[in-house]
Amino acid sequence: MAALTSRPEATTAAREPVIELQDARKVYRSGAIEFEALRGIDLEIHEGEYVAIMGPSGSGKSTLMNVLGCLDTLTSGSYRLAGSDVRDLDEAELAEVRNRRIGFVFQQFNLLPSLAAWQNVELPLMYGRVPRADRRARAARALDRVGLGSRLDNRPGELSGGQQQRVAVARALVGEPTMILADEPTGNLDTVSTNDVLELFDELHEAGRTIVLITHETEVAARAKRVVVVRDGRLQDAEVLAS
């Protein structure tokens, strides 16, 4: 397995960063108790990069994912997404960013069991007010891209775990986002299905997508081009991880 490093690739140096965190801090409060989940993180991710964020349970990596996906806000510090300060966006604008710029893939597939695969995939288009006539065609194309063009009408219960995660990836892709955020996307999959999903991410990266992958597994992180390690809410110094 190739060595992994948290240093940016040299080829990204001339690109504009799509993600810029400066002194990012997140504090959760419950009565008099405070917990600092992020403790002054500085991070840049450039357009077209494939970055894995690693860390043990409780390290802050999921909080970081939620901040990057505009699902949570910082207590202090700044987050610029594609050059825009997220603090300047209102709720409607944040919803637009989440729906159009970012595709989400989670460990839990989050598919609606009563809906066919294509209906699950079209949901972001419904929120984006895409005309009904266009939605099924776009959902079908997205499913075809992940190798499920023949399973449009199957419900989640009729699909394997790996196929369900591919439906979730198709749902993330259907709005043509520039960035994919994946939080432990292989956590519920067997080895074969894990490899299938990671091959999809490889293809998306090769096609120019920015991919940020949250994982605690070294073997999964090995597919990324850069690895960022989070421990106790802080980024670690540049590390090389080897098998």
Contacts in CASP RR format, 6 or more apart in sequence:
PFRMAT RR
TARGET T0000
AUTHOR 0000-0000-0000
METHOD contacts of the structure
MODEL  1
MAALTSRPEATTAAREPVIELQDARKVYRSGAIEFEALRGIDLEIHEGEY
VAIMGPSGSGKSTLMNVLGCLDTLTSGSYRLAGSDVRDLDEAELAEVRNR
RIGFVFQQFNLLPSLAAWQNVELPLMYGRVPRADRRARAARALDRVGLGS
RLDNRPGELSGGQQQRVAVARALVGEPTMILADEPTGNLDTVSTNDVLEL
FDELHEAGRTIVLITHETEVAARAKRVVVVRDGRLQDAEVLAS
1 219 0 8 1.000
1 222 0 8 1.000
1 242 0 8 1.000
1 243 0 8 1.000
2 222 0 8 1.000
3 240 0 8 1.000
3 241 0 8 1.000
3 242 0 8 1.000
4 52 0 8 1.000
4 218 0 8 1.000
4 221 0 8 1.000
4 222 0 8 1.000
4 224 0 8 1.000
4 226 0 8 1.000
4 227 0 8 1.000
4 240 0 8 1.000
4 241 0 8 1.000
4 242 0 8 1.000
5 226 0 8 1.000
5 227 0 8 1.000
5 238 0 8 1.000
5 239 0 8 1.000
5 240 0 8 1.000
6 226 0 8 1.000
6 227 0 8 1.000
6 228 0 8 1.000
6 229 0 8 1.000
6 235 0 8 1.000
6 236 0 8 1.000
6 238 0 8 1.000
6 239 0 8 1.000
7 226 0 8 1.000
7 238 0 8 1.000
8 44 0 8 1.000
8 46 0 8 1.000
8 49 0 8 1.000
8 226 0 8 1.000
9 49 0 8 1.000
9 225 0 8 1.000
9 226 0 8 1.000
12 46 0 8 1.000
12 48 0 8 1.000
12 49 0 8 1.000
15 46 0 8 1.000
15 47 0 8 1.000
15 48 0 8 1.000
16 46 0 8 1.000
16 47 0 8 1.000
16 83 0 8 1.000
17 44 0 8 1.000
17 45 0 8 1.000
17 46 0 8 1.000
17 47 0 8 1.000
17 80 0 8 1.000
17 83 0 8 1.000
18 45 0 8 1.000
18 46 0 8 1.000
18 47 0 8 1.000
18 48 0 8 1.000
18 81 0 8 1.000
18 82 0 8 1.000
18 178 0 8 1.000
18 179 0 8 1.000
18 210 0 8 1.000
19 43 0 8 1.000
19 44 0 8 1.000
19 45 0 8 1.000
19 68 0 8 1.000
19 79 0 8 1.000
19 80 0 8 1.000
19 81 0 8 1.000
19 212 0 8 1.000
20 43 0 8 1.000
20 44 0 8 1.000
20 78 0 8 1.000
20 79 0 8 1.000
20 80 0 8 1.000
20 81 0 8 1.000
20 83 0 8 1.000
21 41 0 8 1.000
21 42 0 8 1.000
21 43 0 8 1.000
21 44 0 8 1.000
21 67 0 8 1.000
21 77 0 8 1.000
21 78 0 8 1.000
21 79 0 8 1.000
22 42 0 8 1.000
22 77 0 8 1.000
22 78 0 8 1.000
23 40 0 8 1.000
23 41 0 8 1.000
23 42 0 8 1.000
23 76 0 8 1.000
23 77 0 8 1.000
23 78 0 8 1.000
24 38 0 8 1.000
24 40 0 8 1.000
24 41 0 8 1.000
24 42 0 8 1.000
24 43 0 8 1.000
24 64 0 8 1.000
24 67 0 8 1.000
24 74 0 8 1.000
24 77 0 8 1.000
24 78 0 8 1.000
24 79 0 8 1.000
25 36 0 8 1.000
25 38 0 8 1.000
25 39 0 8 1.000
25 40 0 8 1.000
25 41 0 8 1.000
25 74 0 8 1.000
25 75 0 8 1.000
25 76 0 8 1.000
25 77 0 8 1.000
26 36 0 8 1.000
26 37 0 8 1.000
26 38 0 8 1.000
26 63 0 8 1.000
26 67 0 8 1.000
26 72 0 8 1.000
26 74 0 8 1.000
26 75 0 8 1.000
27 34 0 8 1.000
27 35 0 8 1.000
27 36 0 8 1.000
27 37 0 8 1.000
27 75 0 8 1.000
28 34 0 8 1.000
28 35 0 8 1.000
28 37 0 8 1.000
29 35 0 8 1.000
36 233 0 8 1.000
37 60 0 8 1.000
37 63 0 8 1.000
37 233 0 8 1.000
38 60 0 8 1.000
38 63 0 8 1.000
38 64 0 8 1.000
38 67 0 8 1.000
38 74 0 8 1.000
38 233 0 8 1.000
39 232 0 8 1.000
39 233 0 8 1.000
39 234 0 8 1.000
40 77 0 8 1.000
40 233 0 8 1.000
40 234 0 8 1.000
41 64 0 8 1.000
41 230 0 8 1.000
41 233 0 8 1.000
41 234 0 8 1.000
41 235 0 8 1.000
42 235 0 8 1.000
43 228 0 8 1.000
43 235 0 8 1.000
45 51 0 8 1.000
45 210 0 8 1.000
45 212 0 8 1.000
46 210 0 8 1.000
47 178 0 8 1.000
47 210 0 8 1.000
48 205 0 8 1.000
48 208 0 8 1.000
48 209 0 8 1.000
48 210 0 8 1.000
48 211 0 8 1.000
49 210 0 8 1.000
49 211 0 8 1.000
49 225 0 8 1.000
49 226 0 8 1.000
50 201 0 8 1.000
50 205 0 8 1.000
50 210 0 8 1.000
50 211 0 8 1.000
50 213 0 8 1.000
50 223 0 8 1.000
50 224 0 8 1.000
50 225 0 8 1.000
50 226 0 8 1.000
51 211 0 8 1.000
51 212 0 8 1.000
51 213 0 8 1.000
51 224 0 8 1.000
51 225 0 8 1.000
51 226 0 8 1.000
51 227 0 8 1.000
51 228 0 8 1.000
52 212 0 8 1.000
52 213 0 8 1.000
52 214 0 8 1.000
52 215 0 8 1.000
52 220 0 8 1.000
52 221 0 8 1.000
52 223 0 8 1.000
52 224 0 8 1.000
52 226 0 8 1.000
52 227 0 8 1.000
52 228 0 8 1.000
53 61 0 8 1.000
53 64 0 8 1.000
53 65 0 8 1.000
53 212 0 8 1.000
53 213 0 8 1.000
53 214 0 8 1.000
53 215 0 8 1.000
53 227 0 8 1.000
53 228 0 8 1.000
53 229 0 8 1.000
53 230 0 8 1.000
54 61 0 8 1.000
54 215 0 8 1.000
54 216 0 8 1.000
54 218 0 8 1.000
54 221 0 8 1.000
54 227 0 8 1.000
54 228 0 8 1.000
54 229 0 8 1.000
54 230 0 8 1.000
54 241 0 8 1.000
55 61 0 8 1.000
55 216 0 8 1.000
55 229 0 8 1.000
55 230 0 8 1.000
55 231 0 8 1.000
56 216 0 8 1.000
56 231 0 8 1.000
57 216 0 8 1.000
59 230 0 8 1.000
59 231 0 8 1.000
59 232 0 8 1.000
59 233 0 8 1.000
60 230 0 8 1.000
60 233 0 8 1.000
61 214 0 8 1.000
61 216 0 8 1.000
61 230 0 8 1.000
62 183 0 8 1.000
62 214 0 8 1.000
63 72 0 8 1.000
63 233 0 8 1.000
64 214 0 8 1.000
64 230 0 8 1.000
65 71 0 8 1.000
65 181 0 8 1.000
65 183 0 8 1.000
65 212 0 8 1.000
65 214 0 8 1.000
66 72 0 8 1.000
67 73 0 8 1.000
67 74 0 8 1.000
67 79 0 8 1.000
68 79 0 8 1.000
68 181 0 8 1.000
68 212 0 8 1.000
69 98 0 8 1.000
69 102 0 8 1.000
69 104 0 8 1.000
69 181 0 8 1.000
70 81 0 8 1.000
70 86 0 8 1.000
70 89 0 8 1.000
70 94 0 8 1.000
70 97 0 8 1.000
70 98 0 8 1.000
70 102 0 8 1.000
71 98 0 8 1.000
73 86 0 8 1.000
73 87 0 8 1.000
78 85 0 8 1.000
78 87 0 8 1.000
79 85 0 8 1.000
79 86 0 8 1.000
79 87 0 8 1.000
80 86 0 8 1.000
81 97 0 8 1.000
81 101 0 8 1.000
82 101 0 8 1.000
82 178 0 8 1.000
86 94 0 8 1.000
89 97 0 8 1.000
98 104 0 8 1.000
99 124 0 8 1.000
99 127 0 8 1.000
99 128 0 8 1.000
99 175 0 8 1.000
100 128 0 8 1.000
100 175 0 8 1.000
100 177 0 8 1.000
101 177 0 8 1.000
101 178 0 8 1.000
101 179 0 8 1.000
102 177 0 8 1.000
102 179 0 8 1.000
102 180 0 8 1.000
102 181 0 8 1.000
103 172 0 8 1.000
103 173 0 8 1.000
103 175 0 8 1.000
103 177 0 8 1.000
103 179 0 8 1.000
103 180 0 8 1.000
103 181 0 8 1.000
104 172 0 8 1.000
104 180 0 8 1.000
104 181 0 8 1.000
104 182 0 8 1.000
104 183 0 8 1.000
105 165 0 8 1.000
105 168 0 8 1.000
105 169 0 8 1.000
105 172 0 8 1.000
105 180 0 8 1.000
105 181 0 8 1.000
105 182 0 8 1.000
105 183 0 8 1.000
105 185 0 8 1.000
106 168 0 8 1.000
106 182 0 8 1.000
106 183 0 8 1.000
106 184 0 8 1.000
106 185 0 8 1.000
107 183 0 8 1.000
107 184 0 8 1.000
107 185 0 8 1.000
107 186 0 8 1.000
107 187 0 8 1.000
107 188 0 8 1.000
108 188 0 8 1.000
109 156 0 8 1.000
109 161 0 8 1.000
109 164 0 8 1.000
109 165 0 8 1.000
109 167 0 8 1.000
109 168 0 8 1.000
109 188 0 8 1.000
110 168 0 8 1.000
111 120 0 8 1.000
111 156 0 8 1.000
111 164 0 8 1.000
111 167 0 8 1.000
111 168 0 8 1.000
112 119 0 8 1.000
112 120 0 8 1.000
112 123 0 8 1.000
112 156 0 8 1.000
113 155 0 8 1.000
113 156 0 8 1.000
113 157 0 8 1.000
114 155 0 8 1.000
115 155 0 8 1.000
115 156 0 8 1.000
116 152 0 8 1.000
116 153 0 8 1.000
116 154 0 8 1.000
116 155 0 8 1.000
117 143 0 8 1.000
117 148 0 8 1.000
117 151 0 8 1.000
117 152 0 8 1.000
117 153 0 8 1.000
117 154 0 8 1.000
117 155 0 8 1.000
117 156 0 8 1.000
117 159 0 8 1.000
117 167 0 8 1.000
117 170 0 8 1.000
118 136 0 8 1.000
118 139 0 8 1.000
118 140 0 8 1.000
118 143 0 8 1.000
118 152 0 8 1.000
118 153 0 8 1.000
119 139 0 8 1.000
120 156 0 8 1.000
120 167 0 8 1.000
120 171 0 8 1.000
121 139 0 8 1.000
121 142 0 8 1.000
121 143 0 8 1.000
121 167 0 8 1.000
121 170 0 8 1.000
121 171 0 8 1.000
121 174 0 8 1.000
122 135 0 8 1.000
122 136 0 8 1.000
122 138 0 8 1.000
122 139 0 8 1.000
122 174 0 8 1.000
123 171 0 8 1.000
124 171 0 8 1.000
124 174 0 8 1.000
124 175 0 8 1.000
125 134 0 8 1.000
125 135 0 8 1.000
125 138 0 8 1.000
125 139 0 8 1.000
125 174 0 8 1.000
125 175 0 8 1.000
126 135 0 8 1.000
130 138 0 8 1.000
138 174 0 8 1.000
138 175 0 8 1.000
139 152 0 8 1.000
139 170 0 8 1.000
139 174 0 8 1.000
140 149 0 8 1.000
140 152 0 8 1.000
142 170 0 8 1.000
142 171 0 8 1.000
142 173 0 8 1.000
142 174 0 8 1.000
142 175 0 8 1.000
143 149 0 8 1.000
143 151 0 8 1.000
143 152 0 8 1.000
143 167 0 8 1.000
143 170 0 8 1.000
145 170 0 8 1.000
145 173 0 8 1.000
146 166 0 8 1.000
146 167 0 8 1.000
146 169 0 8 1.000
146 170 0 8 1.000
146 173 0 8 1.000
146 200 0 8 1.000
147 166 0 8 1.000
148 163 0 8 1.000
148 166 0 8 1.000
148 167 0 8 1.000
148 170 0 8 1.000
151 159 0 8 1.000
151 163 0 8 1.000
156 164 0 8 1.000
156 167 0 8 1.000
157 164 0 8 1.000
159 167 0 8 1.000
160 193 0 8 1.000
161 188 0 8 1.000
161 189 0 8 1.000
161 193 0 8 1.000
162 189 0 8 1.000
162 193 0 8 1.000
162 196 0 8 1.000
162 197 0 8 1.000
165 185 0 8 1.000
165 186 0 8 1.000
165 188 0 8 1.000
165 189 0 8 1.000
165 193 0 8 1.000
165 197 0 8 1.000
166 196 0 8 1.000
166 197 0 8 1.000
166 200 0 8 1.000
168 185 0 8 1.000
169 185 0 8 1.000
169 197 0 8 1.000
169 200 0 8 1.000
172 180 0 8 1.000
173 180 0 8 1.000
173 204 0 8 1.000
177 209 0 8 1.000
178 209 0 8 1.000
178 210 0 8 1.000
179 209 0 8 1.000
179 210 0 8 1.000
179 211 0 8 1.000
179 212 0 8 1.000
180 201 0 8 1.000
180 204 0 8 1.000
180 209 0 8 1.000
180 210 0 8 1.000
180 211 0 8 1.000
180 212 0 8 1.000
181 212 0 8 1.000
181 214 0 8 1.000
182 201 0 8 1.000
182 211 0 8 1.000
182 212 0 8 1.000
182 213 0 8 1.000
182 214 0 8 1.000
183 214 0 8 1.000
184 214 0 8 1.000
184 215 0 8 1.000
184 216 0 8 1.000
185 197 0 8 1.000
185 213 0 8 1.000
186 193 0 8 1.000
186 194 0 8 1.000
186 197 0 8 1.000
186 198 0 8 1.000
186 215 0 8 1.000
186 217 0 8 1.000
186 220 0 8 1.000
187 194 0 8 1.000
187 217 0 8 1.000
189 197 0 8 1.000
194 220 0 8 1.000
198 220 0 8 1.000
198 223 0 8 1.000
201 211 0 8 1.000
201 213 0 8 1.000
201 223 0 8 1.000
202 223 0 8 1.000
204 211 0 8 1.000
205 211 0 8 1.000
205 225 0 8 1.000
211 224 0 8 1.000
213 220 0 8 1.000
213 221 0 8 1.000
213 223 0 8 1.000
213 224 0 8 1.000
215 221 0 8 1.000
218 241 0 8 1.000
218 243 0 8 1.000
219 243 0 8 1.000
221 227 0 8 1.000
221 241 0 8 1.000
222 241 0 8 1.000
222 243 0 8 1.000
227 239 0 8 1.000
227 241 0 8 1.000
228 235 0 8 1.000
229 235 0 8 1.000
229 236 0 8 1.000
229 239 0 8 1.000
229 241 0 8 1.000
230 236 0 8 1.000
END
